[in-house]
């Protein structure tokens, strides 16, 4: 029996499943039943087969020489009708029913029509070796059938003509059944392929959603961690210096307000960028993402927050402005994350930043900052611990490399190299 197709969703199934064989109709249950229910097409087909087999039995009985069955002249007709009735269960036991009816047709010609239909059913529902064996049995039974029950002398049929006609009938039934089986297998294969394609598409959609969530989280971390760390430093300064002059307090409050406003602007820019359908960086009025030319502005911004930075910038202005967008954005995020970590863990300790490179040579970024001592106190900012992991993922996507860790001199060193294609 053919496996049944899985349940369809969203109205994608056939419009008229009753016109399909029971083996090709969608099964609403969790698993296929052992004996599927007949569809409207099955009932029509079975009724047609029963009528055809009964008519064949009646015609054969009428043409038979009943002198061969003087005790019960109507017995062949009754047995032929019984064989036709057995065809209602031909899908459940196709091999057994075909073999029994083929063997019975040797002594009862009235079952020949039913045996041909049973042979066709076996060719539809069973594999080629089984079908071939049943066909060979049917062909071999034809000579024996007409030896036991020769053709009636009242008909123009001869022995060999009857054997040849029966052989052609068996071969035609087998060929027709195998063609039906091949077509149904093709339909099932295409259905399974479509189902797998739909499942794979759903997996791709889910994977895309997951990657987009990860991308949003990474962008949020890179953008907001920098701004919020500046806010924390200025707020901490106000907390520890309540007696500071009014001018300094006003300057700190103004800086906090500007940083909060800039944080909201950065957040809006990131969300706007992530919502663009084609991944472009400047659409619908969204501010372009930072590039390598924005590094001096980033360093000045961090210096205004009170962090001492010794910058060694060995990149020409022309190269900085013509840097590929992905390279410039990645380099900016690396420096931003490094300075954010320095403020979190080293307080106001001086930081050494070196950037150098050129097209064809690659871009090198190196940051050194002292590690906090056990007795030191600074306004530490809690972190998620995913900043360096996000940097490693960014750099890996660009084909670069990243190193970070404690040095022999007691400093924390972050070194990154990015390929720079001319």
C-alpha positions as CSV (number, residue, x, y, z in Angstrom):
1,X,0.0,0.0,0.0
2,X,1.3,3.5,-0.8
3,X,2.2,5.7,2.2
4,X,-0.2,8.6,2.7
5,X,0.9,12.2,2.3
6,X,1.3,14.3,5.4
7,X,-1.4,16.7,6.4
8,X,-1.5,19.9,4.5
9,X,-1.8,23.3,6.1
10,X,-2.9,26.8,5.1
11,X,-5.2,25.4,2.5
12,X,-2.4,24.1,0.4
13,X,-4.0,20.6,0.0
14,X,-6.0,19.4,-3.0
15,X,-9.4,21.1,-3.6
16,X,-11.2,17.8,-4.2
17,X,-9.4,15.0,-2.2
18,X,-12.3,12.7,-2.9
19,X,-11.1,12.5,-6.5
20,X,-7.8,11.1,-5.4
21,X,-7.0,7.5,-4.5
22,X,-7.0,6.8,-0.8
23,X,-3.2,6.4,-0.8
24,X,-2.7,10.0,-2.1
25,X,-5.2,11.9,0.1
26,X,-4.0,14.0,3.0
27,X,-4.3,12.2,6.3
28,X,-5.5,14.4,9.2
29,X,-4.4,11.9,11.8
30,X,-0.9,11.8,13.3
31,X,0.0,8.7,11.4
32,X,-1.3,6.8,8.4
33,X,-3.9,4.1,9.2
34,X,-3.2,0.5,8.1
35,X,-6.3,0.4,5.9
36,X,-7.2,3.9,4.7
37,X,-10.8,4.7,4.0
38,X,-12.1,4.7,0.5
39,X,-12.5,8.0,-1.2
40,X,-15.4,8.8,-3.6
41,X,-13.0,7.9,-6.5
42,X,-12.3,4.5,-4.8
43,X,-16.0,3.7,-4.4
44,X,-16.6,4.6,-8.1
45,X,-13.6,2.5,-9.2
46,X,-14.5,-0.5,-7.1
47,X,-18.1,-0.4,-8.3
48,X,-17.0,-0.3,-11.9
49,X,-14.6,-3.2,-11.3
50,X,-17.3,-5.2,-9.7
51,X,-19.8,-4.6,-12.5
52,X,-17.1,-5.4,-15.2
53,X,-16.1,-8.6,-13.4
54,X,-19.7,-9.7,-13.0
55,X,-20.5,-8.9,-16.6
56,X,-17.4,-10.9,-17.7
57,X,-18.5,-13.9,-15.6
58,X,-22.0,-13.8,-17.0
59,X,-20.8,-13.6,-20.6
60,X,-18.3,-16.3,-20.1
61,X,-20.9,-18.6,-18.5
62,X,-23.3,-17.9,-21.3
63,X,-20.6,-18.8,-23.9
64,X,-19.5,-21.9,-22.0
65,X,-20.5,-25.4,-23.0
66,X,-22.6,-26.3,-19.9
67,X,-22.4,-30.0,-20.8
68,X,-19.1,-30.0,-18.9
69,X,-21.0,-29.2,-15.7
70,X,-24.2,-31.3,-15.8
71,X,-24.7,-31.6,-12.0
72,X,-24.6,-27.9,-11.3
73,X,-24.8,-25.8,-14.5
74,X,-25.2,-22.6,-12.6
75,X,-22.2,-23.2,-10.2
76,X,-19.6,-21.4,-12.5
77,X,-21.8,-18.3,-12.6
78,X,-22.3,-18.3,-8.8
79,X,-18.5,-18.7,-8.2
80,X,-17.8,-16.0,-10.8
81,X,-20.1,-13.7,-8.9
82,X,-18.3,-14.6,-5.6
83,X,-14.9,-13.8,-7.2
84,X,-16.3,-10.4,-8.4
85,X,-17.5,-9.7,-4.8
86,X,-14.0,-10.5,-3.5
87,X,-12.7,-7.5,-5.5
88,X,-14.0,-5.2,-2.9
89,X,-11.1,-6.2,-0.7
90,X,-8.5,-6.2,-3.5
91,X,-6.5,-3.3,-1.9
92,X,-6.2,-5.0,1.4
93,X,-4.8,-8.3,0.1
94,X,-3.7,-7.7,-3.5
95,X,-1.1,-10.4,-3.8
96,X,-3.2,-13.2,-2.1
97,X,-6.4,-12.3,-3.9
98,X,-4.6,-12.2,-7.3
99,X,-2.9,-15.6,-6.8
100,X,-6.1,-17.3,-5.6
101,X,-8.2,-15.9,-8.5
102,X,-5.5,-16.8,-11.1
103,X,-5.4,-20.3,-9.8
104,X,-9.2,-20.5,-9.7
105,X,-9.5,-19.3,-13.3
106,X,-7.8,-22.5,-14.5
107,X,-10.9,-24.5,-13.5
108,X,-13.5,-21.7,-13.5
109,X,-13.3,-19.4,-16.6
110,X,-16.0,-17.2,-15.1
111,X,-13.3,-15.9,-12.7
112,X,-11.0,-14.7,-15.4
113,X,-12.3,-11.2,-15.5
114,X,-11.9,-10.8,-11.7
115,X,-8.4,-12.4,-11.8
116,X,-7.3,-9.8,-14.5
117,X,-8.6,-6.9,-12.3
118,X,-6.8,-8.5,-9.3
119,X,-3.6,-8.7,-11.3
120,X,-3.9,-5.1,-12.2
121,X,-4.4,-4.1,-8.6
122,X,-1.4,-6.2,-7.5
123,X,0.7,-4.4,-10.2
124,X,-0.4,-1.0,-8.7
125,X,0.3,-1.8,-5.0
126,X,3.2,-4.3,-5.1
127,X,6.8,-4.1,-6.3
128,X,8.0,-5.4,-9.6
129,X,9.3,-8.9,-8.5
130,X,5.9,-9.7,-7.0
131,X,4.1,-8.4,-10.0
132,X,6.3,-10.3,-12.4
133,X,5.7,-13.6,-10.5
134,X,1.9,-13.1,-10.6
135,X,2.0,-12.2,-14.3
136,X,4.1,-15.3,-15.1
137,X,1.5,-17.4,-13.1
138,X,-1.3,-15.9,-15.1
139,X,0.4,-16.4,-18.4
140,X,1.2,-20.0,-17.5
141,X,-2.3,-20.7,-16.4
142,X,-3.8,-19.8,-19.8
143,X,-2.9,-23.0,-21.6
144,X,-4.0,-25.1,-18.7
145,X,-7.3,-23.2,-18.5
146,X,-8.3,-23.9,-22.1
147,X,-7.1,-27.5,-21.9
148,X,-9.5,-28.2,-18.9
149,X,-12.3,-26.0,-20.3
150,X,-11.9,-25.8,-24.1
151,X,-13.6,-23.0,-26.0
152,X,-17.2,-23.7,-27.0
153,X,-17.6,-25.1,-30.5
154,X,-20.4,-22.6,-31.1
155,X,-17.8,-19.8,-31.1
156,X,-15.1,-19.1,-33.8
157,X,-12.4,-19.1,-31.1
158,X,-9.6,-21.7,-31.4
159,X,-7.4,-23.0,-28.6
160,X,-4.3,-21.0,-29.5
161,X,-6.4,-17.8,-30.2
162,X,-7.9,-18.1,-26.7
163,X,-4.5,-18.6,-25.1
164,X,-3.0,-15.7,-27.0
165,X,-5.9,-13.4,-26.1
166,X,-5.7,-14.3,-22.4
167,X,-1.9,-13.8,-22.5
168,X,-2.3,-10.3,-24.0
169,X,-5.0,-9.5,-21.4
170,X,-2.6,-10.4,-18.6
171,X,0.3,-8.4,-20.0
172,X,-2.0,-5.4,-20.6
173,X,-3.3,-5.6,-17.0
174,X,0.2,-5.7,-15.7
175,X,1.5,-2.9,-17.9
176,X,-1.5,-0.7,-17.0
177,X,-1.0,-1.3,-13.3
178,X,2.7,-0.6,-13.4
179,X,2.1,2.6,-15.2
180,X,-0.4,3.7,-12.5
181,X,2.1,2.8,-9.8
182,X,4.9,4.8,-11.5
183,X,2.6,7.8,-11.8
184,X,1.5,7.6,-8.2
185,X,5.1,7.2,-7.0
186,X,6.0,10.3,-9.0
187,X,3.2,12.3,-7.4
188,X,4.3,11.1,-3.9
189,X,7.9,11.9,-4.6
190,X,7.0,15.4,-5.8
191,X,4.7,15.9,-2.8
192,X,7.5,14.8,-0.4
193,X,9.9,17.1,-2.1
194,X,7.5,20.0,-1.8
195,X,6.9,19.2,1.9
196,X,10.7,19.1,2.5
197,X,11.2,22.3,0.6
198,X,8.5,23.9,2.8
199,X,10.1,22.6,6.0
200,X,13.5,23.8,4.9
201,X,12.1,27.2,4.1
202,X,10.6,27.4,7.5
203,X,14.0,26.4,9.0
204,X,15.7,29.1,6.9
205,X,13.1,31.6,8.1
206,X,13.7,30.6,11.8
207,X,17.4,30.7,11.3
208,X,17.2,34.2,9.7
209,X,15.1,35.4,12.6
210,X,17.6,34.1,15.1
211,X,20.5,35.6,13.2
212,X,18.7,38.9,13.0
213,X,18.1,38.8,16.8
214,X,21.7,38.1,17.4
215,X,22.7,41.0,15.0
216,X,20.4,43.4,16.8
217,X,21.8,42.3,20.2
218,X,25.3,42.8,18.9
219,X,24.6,46.2,17.5
220,X,22.8,47.3,20.6
221,X,25.7,46.2,22.8
222,X,28.3,48.0,20.6
223,X,26.4,51.2,20.4
224,X,24.8,51.6,23.8
225,X,27.5,50.2,26.0
226,X,29.8,53.0,24.9
227,X,27.3,55.7,25.6
228,X,26.0,54.2,28.9
229,X,29.5,53.9,30.2
230,X,30.1,57.6,29.6
231,X,26.9,58.3,31.4
232,X,28.0,56.2,34.3
233,X,31.4,57.9,34.6
234,X,29.8,61.4,34.7
235,X,27.1,60.4,37.1
236,X,29.8,58.7,39.4
237,X,31.8,61.9,39.3
238,X,28.8,63.9,40.5
239,X,28.2,61.3,43.3
240,X,31.7,61.4,44.6
241,X,32.2,65.2,44.2
242,X,29.0,66.8,45.5
243,X,31.1,69.9,46.5
244,X,32.4,70.5,43.0
245,X,32.1,74.0,41.6
246,X,28.8,74.9,40.0
247,X,30.5,75.3,36.6
248,X,31.8,71.7,36.7
249,X,28.5,70.3,37.9
250,X,26.7,72.2,35.1
251,X,29.2,70.9,32.6
252,X,28.8,67.3,33.8
253,X,25.0,67.6,33.7
254,X,25.1,69.0,30.2
255,X,27.4,66.1,29.2
256,X,25.1,63.6,30.7
257,X,22.1,65.1,28.9
258,X,24.0,65.2,25.6
259,X,25.1,61.6,26.0
260,X,21.6,60.4,26.8
261,X,20.3,62.2,23.7
262,X,23.0,60.7,21.6
263,X,22.2,57.3,23.0
264,X,18.7,57.6,21.8
265,X,19.9,58.8,18.4
266,X,22.2,55.9,18.1
267,X,19.5,53.5,19.1
268,X,17.2,54.9,16.5
269,X,19.9,54.6,13.8
270,X,20.6,51.0,14.7
271,X,17.0,50.0,14.5
272,X,16.5,51.9,11.3
273,X,19.5,50.1,9.8
274,X,18.4,46.7,10.9
275,X,14.9,47.3,9.4
276,X,16.2,48.0,5.9
277,X,15.2,45.1,3.7
278,X,18.3,45.0,1.5
279,X,20.9,45.6,4.2
280,X,22.0,49.0,2.9
281,X,23.5,51.5,5.3
282,X,21.8,54.7,4.3
283,X,18.1,54.6,3.4
284,X,15.1,56.6,4.4
285,X,17.1,59.2,6.2
286,X,19.0,56.9,8.4
287,X,22.4,58.2,9.4
288,X,25.3,56.2,7.9
289,X,27.2,53.8,10.2
290,X,30.5,55.0,11.6
291,X,33.7,54.5,9.5
292,X,37.4,54.7,10.0
293,X,37.4,58.4,9.5
294,X,35.2,58.7,12.7
295,X,37.9,57.3,15.0
296,X,39.4,60.7,16.0
297,X,36.0,62.0,16.9
298,X,35.4,58.9,19.1
299,X,38.7,59.4,20.8
300,X,38.0,63.0,21.5
301,X,34.6,62.1,22.9
302,X,36.1,59.6,25.4
303,X,38.8,62.1,26.4
304,X,36.1,64.6,27.3
305,X,34.8,62.0,29.7
306,X,38.1,62.1,31.6
307,X,39.9,59.1,30.1
308,X,43.5,59.7,29.1
309,X,44.3,58.2,25.6
310,X,47.6,58.2,23.9
311,X,46.7,57.8,20.2
312,X,49.1,56.7,17.5
313,X,47.1,57.0,14.2
314,X,49.1,56.0,11.2
315,X,46.5,56.0,8.5
316,X,46.3,58.8,6.0
317,X,43.1,60.9,5.7
318,X,42.6,59.7,2.1
319,X,42.8,56.1,3.1
320,X,40.5,56.6,6.1
321,X,37.8,58.2,3.9
322,X,38.0,55.6,1.2
323,X,37.9,52.6,3.5
324,X,35.3,49.9,2.6
325,X,32.2,50.4,4.8
326,X,32.4,47.0,6.4
327,X,36.1,47.4,7.3
328,X,35.5,50.9,8.7
329,X,32.5,49.9,10.7
330,X,34.3,46.9,12.2
331,X,37.4,48.9,13.1
332,X,35.2,51.6,14.8
333,X,33.4,48.9,16.8
334,X,36.7,47.4,17.9
335,X,38.1,50.7,19.2
336,X,34.8,51.5,20.8
337,X,34.6,48.2,22.6
338,X,38.2,48.4,23.7
339,X,37.8,51.9,25.2
340,X,34.5,50.9,26.8
341,X,36.2,47.9,28.5
342,X,39.1,50.2,29.6
343,X,36.7,52.6,31.3
344,X,34.8,49.7,32.9
345,X,37.8,47.9,34.4
346,X,40.7,50.4,34.5
347,X,38.9,53.5,35.6
348,X,40.8,56.6,34.6
349,X,44.1,54.9,33.9
350,X,45.8,56.0,30.7
351,X,45.1,53.9,27.5
352,X,47.5,53.5,24.6
353,X,45.8,53.2,21.2
354,X,47.6,52.4,17.9
355,X,46.0,52.2,14.5
356,X,47.9,51.7,11.3
357,X,47.5,50.1,7.9
358,X,47.0,50.7,4.3
359,X,45.1,49.1,1.4
360,X,46.7,45.7,0.6
361,X,48.5,45.6,3.9
362,X,45.6,45.2,6.3
363,X,44.5,47.3,9.3
364,X,46.1,46.8,12.7
365,X,44.4,48.0,15.9
366,X,46.2,47.6,19.3
367,X,45.0,48.8,22.7
368,X,46.9,48.7,26.0
369,X,45.4,49.6,29.3
370,X,46.5,48.8,32.9
371,X,44.7,46.1,34.8
372,X,43.0,47.1,38.0
373,X,44.9,46.4,41.2
374,X,43.3,44.6,44.1
375,X,43.2,47.7,46.2
376,X,42.1,50.2,43.5
377,X,38.6,51.7,43.5
378,X,36.9,53.1,40.5
379,X,33.3,53.4,39.3
380,X,33.1,50.0,37.7
381,X,30.3,49.4,35.2
382,X,28.8,45.9,35.1
383,X,29.2,44.1,31.8
384,X,27.5,41.2,30.1
385,X,30.8,39.6,29.2
386,X,29.7,39.3,25.5
387,X,31.6,42.3,24.1
388,X,34.8,40.4,23.2
389,X,32.8,37.5,22.0
390,X,30.9,39.8,19.7
391,X,34.1,41.3,18.4
392,X,35.6,37.9,17.7
393,X,32.5,37.1,15.6
394,X,32.7,40.3,13.7
395,X,36.4,39.9,13.0
396,X,35.9,36.3,12.0
397,X,33.3,37.3,9.4
398,X,35.7,39.7,7.8
399,X,38.6,37.1,7.7
400,X,40.7,38.9,10.3
401,X,42.2,37.8,13.6
402,X,41.9,38.9,17.2
403,X,44.1,38.5,20.3
404,X,43.5,39.7,23.8
405,X,44.7,39.0,27.3
406,X,47.1,39.9,30.1
407,X,50.7,40.8,29.2
408,X,53.9,40.2,31.1
409,X,54.0,43.9,32.2
410,X,50.5,43.6,33.9
411,X,48.5,45.3,31.2
412,X,45.5,44.2,29.2
413,X,46.3,44.0,25.5
414,X,43.8,43.8,22.6
415,X,45.2,43.3,19.2
416,X,43.2,42.9,16.0
417,X,44.1,42.6,12.3
418,X,41.6,43.1,9.5
419,X,42.2,42.5,5.8
420,X,42.1,45.7,3.7
421,X,41.4,45.0,0.1
422,X,42.6,47.8,-2.2
